């Protein structure tokens, strides 16, 4: 039994080595795992973009949300001597050593989505990530501009912010953006701030309590769509009309949020795209040609989607959700 | 007179009393800060009573239901770590049956693809079987409960993920919404379901000899064997009940959000359930158990959460705040504190009695 096992193992290794030594450009991707719909869309998009590219071969590893699995995967990539490594880490710390090993093996490293804390101590050829602060700014700016557009720009309104999981980079960034933007719209008064842990159930429970403890809530800024969707149910249960009595701004732009906007129960969702394929593929092509990029993080282009469209947020103009809902795949 | 004094002192020794005192203290603080915390009104649009106290009982439903089973498991001297994962499994199966193939049924709406009986029955049966599997490992395999249930705790969520392709299905099927968001007798359905479950478990354990069997096996499995109790059978039934109750909690959870959330549904529920049981006065080493205490324990946990939301404790301090309150409750219940107060109560009663005499 043991012998058979060793033989199979040896065979697998031979296959791996021969795969790596083939002429194809081998791109390895260490993904976090399948933690959310967003992540699934992120994986599917990057995988299909690389696998469908002629002359490229993808070695994919699913970390199952465990750091040790991802470290193991990165070391395997080094042994296989792949040509490029795409990496997004499940946590932000503890990558120093293994990423230095990647540097020593002189394999170009591309950071995706979540940047490790040690990013300034290691070498990487390109980095892509969402601009969480800008997303947070857009959420509040949309509410402010929308209120102006309906002639309520000068009346004081009460705003509550439902934050994500405390300490997550998306939470810290979006909160920073939210609070900064609130200063630019003095009529938006912050009356509540609490974590809903990025989940529907907690979003619902937090909103349920707020509706009882805060006399008047006009605007809900939810740092992801799931919490906004949960809050919609709580608002209905309190006998109020979501989208009308309370303006709801979500983030991420998942399909369910589009459906809620089209149904008139939600007002806006700020995009945080998981579709990195169209940014990563041209970058790798350029790297193969010998071009170089500096270490600044490239932010993907993202939209803002709402009920009617046309709200100007400075950096971007909102798009009517009903027009693009059919193109949403996640 | 002397009989009454004895009653007070034994009451002060009971952990359940202290759990109730702790709950009342937290509610008193709420009342002192904002008396309208206690206001309850009728909400015509939903046909339900509306207020923070209703929220506390309503949102504690999942943990209360699960911890009924957990109380029995702990009375046996074990723990069941898989309950949270089973919540996710139940939700995933229910949503799978409601939508079946999301590509064929792309938009969620007021429909179900499979018969509604299956939507409810299959998750419950699967969870009961998974509980039975836990029980089998413990009773027949002789594996420690904490290890045996660790298996499903780890792979349960994986099963839930596979069932729904790692996706979050959403539904709008109104009979399913009724479980978590409907109302009966002016109360939210989860409260009604909880009451039914608590009464059922109480009757099953206290009106039959089953409760005594559980306590006996928990104290000394060998002695109970010698006295003719089939320990294996008791263990199997207890774990199966816990699995089934986790399934019920899973249906409530997913009905509240009308979707499955395999990553977050039931997350850390095992810890909350164990905590509810311990606060409720059941000893982790097995033996005597108190279902009423567990209900109070579960209410305490939810009251703290509602307190945090209602009074706007800053997000960063939430965990520390919860830990602080729970630490105070546990200290109040500790042996020396209870003995001290019991002694004082007894002394005072004695002095009074003596003076009268």
Interface residues (C-beta under 8 A of the other chain):
Chain A: X34 X35 X36 X37 X40 X163 X166 X192 X193 X194 X195 X197 X199 X200 X201 X204 X205 X206 X208 X209 X210 X212 X213 X226 X229 X230 X233 X236 X237 X238 X239 X256 X259
Chain B: X34 X37 X43 X44 X45 X46 X48 X50 X51 X52 X55 X59 X107 X108 X161 X166 X167 X168 X170 X181 X253 X256 X257 X258 X259 X261 X263 X264 X265 X305 X306 X308 X309 X310 X311 X312 X314 X315 X316 X318
